[in-house]
């Protein structure tokens, strides 16, 4: 785990699932606080300022998506959604609202902990001041100088390709929807033009991946979007 003192809020109305999650996280030396409703979740998150939130969508006093939207108006805390909803539209709605990840029930402790570790690492890296140079595999990206190198050789990216890669790097280990990528890279007038993302993602993969047909860094989340893994 990235830190032994990280705090996690678990917002889940089913007591057995809440306890299961709490025990799994505490075994990783995380400090865990619980909430069983949207209202209680807001209080816990607002007062304890956690490092990460694990959130069920089906809460007794409201939809967890509303809690995500509320939190995103004042916090960038990583949010992992837990839900029995398996429809693609539900996943996309949660991610578009601001969730960082979506885990379908039932799930195992190992998978949950892997997601938690990834997002705590992301949060830790984001807190590092002045970090503009990123290295992953045989690729080096200097965001400040707008330089991309592979195997020590500079490679050319168009402005759109560079913005797309920079946005992925800025959000490691997070599922990014087509809509999120379109708005961030192309602007709000292109949020329905999903073919833009597919085309340019293909371009970026060809330039930074050793085998674009089996990418190691830019992974496809089928029907939803993409995830950057460093």
C-alpha atoms as an extended CHARMM CRD file, in Angstrom:
* protein
*
       230  EXT
         1         1  UNK       CA              0.0000000000        0.0000000000        0.0000000000  PROA      1               0.0000000000
         2         2  UNK       CA              1.2440000000        3.4960000000       -0.7640000000  PROA      2               0.0000000000
         3         3  UNK       CA              0.9160000000        4.7270000000        2.7920000000  PROA      3               0.0000000000
         4         4  UNK       CA              0.1370000000        3.1510000000        6.1670000000  PROA      4               0.0000000000
         5         5  UNK       CA             -1.9000000000        6.1240000000        7.3490000000  PROA      5               0.0000000000
         6         6  UNK       CA             -4.3330000000        6.5660000000        4.4800000000  PROA      6               0.0000000000
         7         7  UNK       CA             -7.9810000000        7.0520000000        5.4220000000  PROA      7               0.0000000000
         8         8  UNK       CA            -10.8800000000        5.4770000000        3.5330000000  PROA      8               0.0000000000
         9         9  UNK       CA            -14.6080000000        6.1890000000        3.8850000000  PROA      9               0.0000000000
        10        10  UNK       CA            -16.8730000000        3.2550000000        2.9890000000  PROA      10              0.0000000000
        11        11  UNK       CA            -20.4080000000        4.3320000000        2.0390000000  PROA      11              0.0000000000
        12        12  UNK       CA            -22.5180000000        1.1740000000        1.8710000000  PROA      12              0.0000000000
        13        13  UNK       CA            -25.9500000000        0.4360000000        3.3590000000  PROA      13              0.0000000000
        14        14  UNK       CA            -25.5740000000       -3.3590000000        3.5770000000  PROA      14              0.0000000000
        15        15  UNK       CA            -23.9070000000       -4.0690000000        6.9220000000  PROA      15              0.0000000000
        16        16  UNK       CA            -22.3400000000       -7.3940000000        5.8820000000  PROA      16              0.0000000000
        17        17  UNK       CA            -20.7230000000       -5.9300000000        2.7820000000  PROA      17              0.0000000000
        18        18  UNK       CA            -19.5940000000       -2.8720000000        4.7260000000  PROA      18              0.0000000000
        19        19  UNK       CA            -17.9320000000       -5.0900000000        7.3390000000  PROA      19              0.0000000000
        20        20  UNK       CA            -16.2810000000       -7.2380000000        4.6560000000  PROA      20              0.0000000000
        21        21  UNK       CA            -14.7880000000       -4.1320000000        3.0290000000  PROA      21              0.0000000000
        22        22  UNK       CA            -13.7380000000       -2.6430000000        6.3660000000  PROA      22              0.0000000000
        23        23  UNK       CA            -11.8910000000       -5.7990000000        7.4390000000  PROA      23              0.0000000000
        24        24  UNK       CA            -10.1380000000       -6.1130000000        4.0710000000  PROA      24              0.0000000000
        25        25  UNK       CA             -8.9540000000       -2.5070000000        4.1530000000  PROA      25              0.0000000000
        26        26  UNK       CA             -7.9080000000       -2.6080000000        7.7960000000  PROA      26              0.0000000000
        27        27  UNK       CA             -5.7880000000       -5.6770000000        7.0320000000  PROA      27              0.0000000000
        28        28  UNK       CA             -3.8390000000       -3.3330000000        4.7460000000  PROA      28              0.0000000000
        29        29  UNK       CA             -3.2190000000       -0.9060000000        7.6260000000  PROA      29              0.0000000000
        30        30  UNK       CA             -5.7770000000        1.6090000000        6.3480000000  PROA      30              0.0000000000
        31        31  UNK       CA             -7.9470000000        3.6600000000        8.6780000000  PROA      31              0.0000000000
        32        32  UNK       CA            -11.5950000000        3.0190000000        7.7790000000  PROA      32              0.0000000000
        33        33  UNK       CA            -14.7510000000        4.9550000000        8.6390000000  PROA      33              0.0000000000
        34        34  UNK       CA            -18.2570000000        3.8750000000        7.6860000000  PROA      34              0.0000000000
        35        35  UNK       CA            -21.4450000000        5.4940000000        6.4150000000  PROA      35              0.0000000000
        36        36  UNK       CA            -24.7540000000        3.8670000000        5.4440000000  PROA      36              0.0000000000
        37        37  UNK       CA            -26.4580000000        6.6920000000        3.5340000000  PROA      37              0.0000000000
        38        38  UNK       CA            -25.8540000000        9.6470000000        1.2180000000  PROA      38              0.0000000000
        39        39  UNK       CA            -26.3820000000       12.0920000000        4.0760000000  PROA      39              0.0000000000
        40        40  UNK       CA            -23.9840000000       10.3040000000        6.4220000000  PROA      40              0.0000000000
        41        41  UNK       CA            -21.4920000000        9.8650000000        3.6160000000  PROA      41              0.0000000000
        42        42  UNK       CA            -21.3760000000       13.5980000000        2.9800000000  PROA      42              0.0000000000
        43        43  UNK       CA            -20.7860000000       14.2670000000        6.6760000000  PROA      43              0.0000000000
        44        44  UNK       CA            -17.9960000000       11.6840000000        6.9430000000  PROA      44              0.0000000000
        45        45  UNK       CA            -16.2350000000       12.8190000000        3.7720000000  PROA      45              0.0000000000
        46        46  UNK       CA            -16.5790000000       16.5010000000        4.6470000000  PROA      46              0.0000000000
        47        47  UNK       CA            -15.3140000000       16.1820000000        8.2160000000  PROA      47              0.0000000000
        48        48  UNK       CA            -12.6490000000       13.4790000000        7.8920000000  PROA      48              0.0000000000
        49        49  UNK       CA            -11.1240000000       14.5310000000        4.5370000000  PROA      49              0.0000000000
        50        50  UNK       CA            -10.2440000000       10.9340000000        3.5220000000  PROA      50              0.0000000000
        51        51  UNK       CA             -7.7080000000        9.8170000000        0.9400000000  PROA      51              0.0000000000
        52        52  UNK       CA            -10.2580000000        7.6510000000       -0.8790000000  PROA      52              0.0000000000
        53        53  UNK       CA            -13.9830000000        6.8520000000       -0.8860000000  PROA      53              0.0000000000
        54        54  UNK       CA            -15.5700000000        3.4610000000       -1.6140000000  PROA      54              0.0000000000
        55        55  UNK       CA            -19.1890000000        4.1020000000       -2.5630000000  PROA      55              0.0000000000
        56        56  UNK       CA            -22.2670000000        1.9800000000       -3.2040000000  PROA      56              0.0000000000
        57        57  UNK       CA            -24.7720000000        3.5010000000       -5.6460000000  PROA      57              0.0000000000
        58        58  UNK       CA            -27.9710000000        2.0380000000       -4.2020000000  PROA      58              0.0000000000
        59        59  UNK       CA            -28.3410000000        3.9240000000       -0.9330000000  PROA      59              0.0000000000
        60        60  UNK       CA            -31.5850000000        4.2480000000        1.0730000000  PROA      60              0.0000000000
        61        61  UNK       CA            -31.8350000000        8.0610000000        0.9540000000  PROA      61              0.0000000000
        62        62  UNK       CA            -30.6600000000        8.6750000000       -2.5960000000  PROA      62              0.0000000000
        63        63  UNK       CA            -28.4940000000        7.6100000000       -5.5090000000  PROA      63              0.0000000000
        64        64  UNK       CA            -24.7480000000        7.4160000000       -4.9670000000  PROA      64              0.0000000000
        65        65  UNK       CA            -24.2710000000        9.2830000000       -8.2500000000  PROA      65              0.0000000000
        66        66  UNK       CA            -25.7120000000       12.3860000000       -6.5740000000  PROA      66              0.0000000000
        67        67  UNK       CA            -23.1020000000       12.0310000000       -3.8300000000  PROA      67              0.0000000000
        68        68  UNK       CA            -20.3660000000       11.7740000000       -6.4580000000  PROA      68              0.0000000000
        69        69  UNK       CA            -21.5600000000       14.9570000000       -8.1780000000  PROA      69              0.0000000000
        70        70  UNK       CA            -21.7470000000       16.7750000000       -4.8510000000  PROA      70              0.0000000000
        71        71  UNK       CA            -18.2320000000       15.6950000000       -3.8720000000  PROA      71              0.0000000000
        72        72  UNK       CA            -16.7990000000       16.6980000000       -7.2200000000  PROA      72              0.0000000000
        73        73  UNK       CA            -17.8440000000       20.3130000000       -6.6550000000  PROA      73              0.0000000000
        74        74  UNK       CA            -15.2790000000       20.6100000000       -3.8610000000  PROA      74              0.0000000000
        75        75  UNK       CA            -12.9830000000       17.5650000000       -3.8490000000  PROA      75              0.0000000000
        76        76  UNK       CA            -10.7990000000       15.4360000000       -6.1410000000  PROA      76              0.0000000000
        77        77  UNK       CA            -10.6540000000       12.5070000000       -3.6930000000  PROA      77              0.0000000000
        78        78  UNK       CA            -10.5290000000        9.2020000000       -5.6200000000  PROA      78              0.0000000000
        79        79  UNK       CA            -13.9310000000        7.4820000000       -5.6600000000  PROA      79              0.0000000000
        80        80  UNK       CA            -14.3990000000        3.7590000000       -6.3170000000  PROA      80              0.0000000000
        81        81  UNK       CA            -18.0180000000        2.8180000000       -7.0450000000  PROA      81              0.0000000000
        82        82  UNK       CA            -19.4680000000       -0.5260000000       -5.9650000000  PROA      82              0.0000000000
        83        83  UNK       CA            -22.6820000000       -1.5850000000       -7.6390000000  PROA      83              0.0000000000
        84        84  UNK       CA            -24.8070000000       -4.5260000000       -8.6920000000  PROA      84              0.0000000000
        85        85  UNK       CA            -25.7810000000       -2.5060000000      -11.7700000000  PROA      85              0.0000000000
        86        86  UNK       CA            -24.0830000000       -4.1390000000      -14.7380000000  PROA      86              0.0000000000
        87        87  UNK       CA            -25.4830000000       -2.0740000000      -17.6260000000  PROA      87              0.0000000000
        88        88  UNK       CA            -22.9660000000       -0.0480000000      -19.6120000000  PROA      88              0.0000000000
        89        89  UNK       CA            -25.1400000000        3.0530000000      -19.2180000000  PROA      89              0.0000000000
        90        90  UNK       CA            -24.8820000000        2.8260000000      -15.4080000000  PROA      90              0.0000000000
        91        91  UNK       CA            -21.0930000000        2.5290000000      -15.5430000000  PROA      91              0.0000000000
        92        92  UNK       CA            -20.7900000000        5.4810000000      -17.8800000000  PROA      92              0.0000000000
        93        93  UNK       CA            -23.1660000000        7.5940000000      -15.7600000000  PROA      93              0.0000000000
        94        94  UNK       CA            -21.0900000000        6.9960000000      -12.6250000000  PROA      94              0.0000000000
        95        95  UNK       CA            -17.8040000000        7.7190000000      -14.3800000000  PROA      95              0.0000000000
        96        96  UNK       CA            -19.1670000000       10.8310000000      -16.0840000000  PROA      96              0.0000000000
        97        97  UNK       CA            -20.4010000000       12.0730000000      -12.6980000000  PROA      97              0.0000000000
        98        98  UNK       CA            -16.8040000000       11.9420000000      -11.4720000000  PROA      98              0.0000000000
        99        99  UNK       CA            -16.1420000000        8.4170000000      -10.1670000000  PROA      99              0.0000000000
       100       100  UNK       CA            -12.6340000000        7.0890000000      -10.8050000000  PROA      100             0.0000000000
       101       101  UNK       CA            -13.4860000000        3.4020000000      -10.9750000000  PROA      101             0.0000000000
       102       102  UNK       CA            -16.4510000000        1.0000000000      -11.0950000000  PROA      102             0.0000000000
       103       103  UNK       CA            -16.4610000000       -2.4160000000       -9.4290000000  PROA      103             0.0000000000
       104       104  UNK       CA            -19.3900000000       -4.7700000000      -10.0110000000  PROA      104             0.0000000000
       105       105  UNK       CA            -20.8400000000       -6.8040000000       -7.1390000000  PROA      105             0.0000000000
       106       106  UNK       CA            -20.0810000000       -9.4950000000       -6.1710000000  PROA      106             0.0000000000
       107       107  UNK       CA            -16.3450000000       -8.8380000000       -6.0280000000  PROA      107             0.0000000000
       108       108  UNK       CA            -13.3710000000      -10.3580000000       -4.2270000000  PROA      108             0.0000000000
       109       109  UNK       CA            -11.1590000000       -8.7140000000       -1.6280000000  PROA      109             0.0000000000
       110       110  UNK       CA             -8.0880000000       -9.0560000000       -3.8710000000  PROA      110             0.0000000000
       111       111  UNK       CA             -9.6910000000       -7.1170000000       -6.7190000000  PROA      111             0.0000000000
       112       112  UNK       CA            -10.9730000000       -4.4030000000       -4.4030000000  PROA      112             0.0000000000
       113       113  UNK       CA             -7.5740000000       -3.9810000000       -2.7450000000  PROA      113             0.0000000000
       114       114  UNK       CA             -5.8230000000       -3.8170000000       -6.1290000000  PROA      114             0.0000000000
       115       115  UNK       CA             -8.1040000000       -0.9570000000       -7.1710000000  PROA      115             0.0000000000
       116       116  UNK       CA             -7.6330000000        0.8230000000       -3.8370000000  PROA      116             0.0000000000
       117       117  UNK       CA             -3.8360000000        0.5600000000       -4.0730000000  PROA      117             0.0000000000
       118       118  UNK       CA             -3.8530000000        1.9140000000       -7.6180000000  PROA      118             0.0000000000
       119       119  UNK       CA             -5.9330000000        4.9570000000       -6.7310000000  PROA      119             0.0000000000
       120       120  UNK       CA             -3.9740000000        5.7490000000       -3.5850000000  PROA      120             0.0000000000
       121       121  UNK       CA             -0.7910000000        5.6760000000       -5.7050000000  PROA      121             0.0000000000
       122       122  UNK       CA             -2.4450000000        8.0250000000       -8.1580000000  PROA      122             0.0000000000
       123       123  UNK       CA             -3.4630000000       10.3900000000       -5.3720000000  PROA      123             0.0000000000
       124       124  UNK       CA              0.0500000000       10.3060000000       -3.8850000000  PROA      124             0.0000000000
       125       125  UNK       CA              1.6370000000       11.1220000000       -7.2420000000  PROA      125             0.0000000000
       126       126  UNK       CA             -0.8230000000       13.9360000000       -7.8830000000  PROA      126             0.0000000000
       127       127  UNK       CA              0.2370000000       15.5260000000       -4.6200000000  PROA      127             0.0000000000
       128       128  UNK       CA              3.8650000000       15.7400000000       -5.6730000000  PROA      128             0.0000000000
       129       129  UNK       CA              4.6620000000       19.3770000000       -6.4240000000  PROA      129             0.0000000000
       130       130  UNK       CA              6.1700000000       20.4830000000       -9.7140000000  PROA      130             0.0000000000
       131       131  UNK       CA              6.1770000000       17.0240000000      -11.2820000000  PROA      131             0.0000000000
       132       132  UNK       CA              6.0970000000       17.4640000000      -15.0560000000  PROA      132             0.0000000000
       133       133  UNK       CA              8.3010000000       14.5680000000      -16.2280000000  PROA      133             0.0000000000
       134       134  UNK       CA              6.7920000000       11.0770000000      -16.3500000000  PROA      134             0.0000000000
       135       135  UNK       CA              8.4500000000        7.8070000000      -17.2820000000  PROA      135             0.0000000000
       136       136  UNK       CA              6.7250000000        4.5150000000      -17.9890000000  PROA      136             0.0000000000
       137       137  UNK       CA              8.3680000000        1.5550000000      -19.6420000000  PROA      137             0.0000000000
       138       138  UNK       CA             10.6560000000        2.8700000000      -22.3670000000  PROA      138             0.0000000000
       139       139  UNK       CA              8.7170000000        6.1380000000      -22.7370000000  PROA      139             0.0000000000
       140       140  UNK       CA              9.5660000000        9.5260000000      -21.2050000000  PROA      140             0.0000000000
       141       141  UNK       CA              7.1340000000       12.4640000000      -21.3500000000  PROA      141             0.0000000000
       142       142  UNK       CA              8.0970000000       16.0080000000      -20.3620000000  PROA      142             0.0000000000
       143       143  UNK       CA              4.8060000000       17.8810000000      -20.0720000000  PROA      143             0.0000000000
       144       144  UNK       CA              6.4850000000       21.2290000000      -19.4820000000  PROA      144             0.0000000000
       145       145  UNK       CA              8.6830000000       21.0440000000      -22.5780000000  PROA      145             0.0000000000
       146       146  UNK       CA              6.0870000000       19.0610000000      -24.5690000000  PROA      146             0.0000000000
       147       147  UNK       CA              8.6760000000       16.4150000000      -25.4580000000  PROA      147             0.0000000000
       148       148  UNK       CA              7.9820000000       12.7000000000      -25.8370000000  PROA      148             0.0000000000
       149       149  UNK       CA             10.8090000000       10.1880000000      -26.1320000000  PROA      149             0.0000000000
       150       150  UNK       CA             10.7870000000        6.4550000000      -26.7300000000  PROA      150             0.0000000000
       151       151  UNK       CA             13.9800000000        4.4540000000      -26.2330000000  PROA      151             0.0000000000
       152       152  UNK       CA             15.8110000000        7.7680000000      -25.9120000000  PROA      152             0.0000000000
       153       153  UNK       CA             14.6210000000        9.0090000000      -29.3070000000  PROA      153             0.0000000000
       154       154  UNK       CA             12.2460000000       11.9450000000      -29.6100000000  PROA      154             0.0000000000
       155       155  UNK       CA              8.9600000000       11.0980000000      -31.3030000000  PROA      155             0.0000000000
       156       156  UNK       CA              6.5420000000       13.5530000000      -32.8760000000  PROA      156             0.0000000000
       157       157  UNK       CA              3.0010000000       13.9290000000      -31.5850000000  PROA      157             0.0000000000
       158       158  UNK       CA              0.5010000000       16.3440000000      -33.0510000000  PROA      158             0.0000000000
       159       159  UNK       CA             -1.0160000000       18.8820000000      -30.6070000000  PROA      159             0.0000000000
       160       160  UNK       CA             -4.1860000000       16.7730000000      -30.2590000000  PROA      160             0.0000000000
       161       161  UNK       CA             -2.1980000000       13.5800000000      -29.7000000000  PROA      161             0.0000000000
       162       162  UNK       CA             -0.0660000000       15.2980000000      -27.0650000000  PROA      162             0.0000000000
       163       163  UNK       CA             -3.1010000000       16.6920000000      -25.2160000000  PROA      163             0.0000000000
       164       164  UNK       CA             -4.7130000000       13.2600000000      -25.2420000000  PROA      164             0.0000000000
       165       165  UNK       CA             -1.6010000000       11.5700000000      -23.8560000000  PROA      165             0.0000000000
       166       166  UNK       CA             -1.1130000000       14.3170000000      -21.2460000000  PROA      166             0.0000000000
       167       167  UNK       CA             -4.6890000000       13.9110000000      -20.0070000000  PROA      167             0.0000000000
       168       168  UNK       CA             -4.2430000000       10.1400000000      -19.7130000000  PROA      168             0.0000000000
       169       169  UNK       CA             -0.9870000000       10.6030000000      -17.7790000000  PROA      169             0.0000000000
       170       170  UNK       CA             -2.6410000000       13.1180000000      -15.4540000000  PROA      170             0.0000000000
       171       171  UNK       CA             -5.2900000000       10.5180000000      -14.5590000000  PROA      171             0.0000000000
       172       172  UNK       CA             -3.4080000000        7.2190000000      -14.1230000000  PROA      172             0.0000000000
       173       173  UNK       CA             -5.2420000000        4.0440000000      -13.1400000000  PROA      173             0.0000000000
       174       174  UNK       CA             -8.6160000000        5.7020000000      -13.7450000000  PROA      174             0.0000000000
       175       175  UNK       CA            -11.3150000000        4.6840000000      -16.1910000000  PROA      175             0.0000000000
       176       176  UNK       CA            -11.8780000000        7.6720000000      -18.4700000000  PROA      176             0.0000000000
       177       177  UNK       CA            -15.0640000000        7.6950000000      -20.5490000000  PROA      177             0.0000000000
       178       178  UNK       CA            -15.1970000000        8.7810000000      -24.1800000000  PROA      178             0.0000000000
       179       179  UNK       CA            -17.1820000000       11.8260000000      -23.0840000000  PROA      179             0.0000000000
       180       180  UNK       CA            -14.5800000000       12.8330000000      -20.4880000000  PROA      180             0.0000000000
       181       181  UNK       CA            -11.7580000000       12.5140000000      -23.0190000000  PROA      181             0.0000000000
       182       182  UNK       CA            -13.6510000000       14.4000000000      -25.7040000000  PROA      182             0.0000000000
       183       183  UNK       CA            -14.4900000000       17.2990000000      -23.3900000000  PROA      183             0.0000000000
       184       184  UNK       CA            -10.9640000000       17.5080000000      -21.9720000000  PROA      184             0.0000000000
       185       185  UNK       CA             -9.1170000000       17.2920000000      -25.2920000000  PROA      185             0.0000000000
       186       186  UNK       CA            -11.5200000000       18.5980000000      -27.9310000000  PROA      186             0.0000000000
       187       187  UNK       CA            -13.9160000000       20.6970000000      -25.8560000000  PROA      187             0.0000000000
       188       188  UNK       CA            -17.6190000000       20.5790000000      -24.9150000000  PROA      188             0.0000000000
       189       189  UNK       CA            -18.8820000000       20.8380000000      -28.4960000000  PROA      189             0.0000000000
       190       190  UNK       CA            -17.4310000000       17.4350000000      -29.4030000000  PROA      190             0.0000000000
       191       191  UNK       CA            -18.7480000000       15.2500000000      -26.5740000000  PROA      191             0.0000000000
       192       192  UNK       CA            -20.7770000000       13.1070000000      -28.9830000000  PROA      192             0.0000000000
       193       193  UNK       CA            -17.9470000000       12.5640000000      -31.4960000000  PROA      193             0.0000000000
       194       194  UNK       CA            -16.6420000000        9.3230000000      -30.0000000000  PROA      194             0.0000000000
       195       195  UNK       CA            -14.9210000000        8.3560000000      -33.2400000000  PROA      195             0.0000000000
       196       196  UNK       CA            -12.4080000000       11.1520000000      -32.5710000000  PROA      196             0.0000000000
       197       197  UNK       CA            -11.1760000000        9.3020000000      -29.4920000000  PROA      197             0.0000000000
       198       198  UNK       CA            -10.8780000000        5.9480000000      -31.2690000000  PROA      198             0.0000000000
       199       199  UNK       CA             -8.9070000000        7.4080000000      -34.1610000000  PROA      199             0.0000000000
       200       200  UNK       CA             -6.4750000000        9.4840000000      -32.1000000000  PROA      200             0.0000000000
       201       201  UNK       CA             -6.0590000000        6.8210000000      -29.4210000000  PROA      201             0.0000000000
       202       202  UNK       CA             -4.9610000000        4.5260000000      -32.2200000000  PROA      202             0.0000000000
       203       203  UNK       CA             -2.4120000000        7.1210000000      -33.3480000000  PROA      203             0.0000000000
       204       204  UNK       CA             -0.9930000000        7.5600000000      -29.8500000000  PROA      204             0.0000000000
       205       205  UNK       CA             -0.7880000000        3.7990000000      -29.2880000000  PROA      205             0.0000000000
       206       206  UNK       CA              1.1510000000        3.3330000000      -32.5280000000  PROA      206             0.0000000000
       207       207  UNK       CA              3.6990000000        5.8970000000      -31.3700000000  PROA      207             0.0000000000
       208       208  UNK       CA              4.2580000000        4.8480000000      -27.7300000000  PROA      208             0.0000000000
       209       209  UNK       CA              3.3240000000        1.1590000000      -27.5050000000  PROA      209             0.0000000000
       210       210  UNK       CA              5.7660000000       -1.5500000000      -28.5730000000  PROA      210             0.0000000000
       211       211  UNK       CA              2.8110000000       -3.5630000000      -29.9010000000  PROA      211             0.0000000000
       212       212  UNK       CA             -0.2760000000       -1.3640000000      -30.4480000000  PROA      212             0.0000000000
       213       213  UNK       CA             -2.4540000000       -4.4610000000      -30.8850000000  PROA      213             0.0000000000
       214       214  UNK       CA             -1.4990000000       -5.5690000000      -27.3480000000  PROA      214             0.0000000000
       215       215  UNK       CA             -1.1100000000       -2.2860000000      -25.4640000000  PROA      215             0.0000000000
       216       216  UNK       CA              0.5630000000       -2.2220000000      -22.0490000000  PROA      216             0.0000000000
       217       217  UNK       CA             -0.0750000000        1.4050000000      -21.1240000000  PROA      217             0.0000000000
       218       218  UNK       CA             -3.3330000000        2.5430000000      -22.7540000000  PROA      218             0.0000000000
       219       219  UNK       CA             -5.9260000000       -0.1360000000      -22.0580000000  PROA      219             0.0000000000
       220       220  UNK       CA             -9.4340000000       -0.3060000000      -23.4890000000  PROA      220             0.0000000000
       221       221  UNK       CA            -12.3460000000       -0.5150000000      -21.0390000000  PROA      221             0.0000000000
       222       222  UNK       CA            -14.8600000000       -2.1360000000      -23.3500000000  PROA      222             0.0000000000
       223       223  UNK       CA            -17.9270000000       -0.0240000000      -24.0410000000  PROA      223             0.0000000000
       224       224  UNK       CA            -16.8210000000        2.6920000000      -21.6180000000  PROA      224             0.0000000000
       225       225  UNK       CA            -13.4730000000        4.2720000000      -22.4470000000  PROA      225             0.0000000000
       226       226  UNK       CA             -9.8000000000        3.8610000000      -21.6020000000  PROA      226             0.0000000000
       227       227  UNK       CA             -7.4470000000        3.4240000000      -18.6550000000  PROA      227             0.0000000000
       228       228  UNK       CA             -3.8000000000        4.5490000000      -18.5100000000  PROA      228             0.0000000000
       229       229  UNK       CA             -1.5300000000        2.1750000000      -16.5850000000  PROA      229             0.0000000000
       230       230  UNK       CA              1.9910000000        3.3680000000      -15.8250000000  PROA      230             0.0000000000
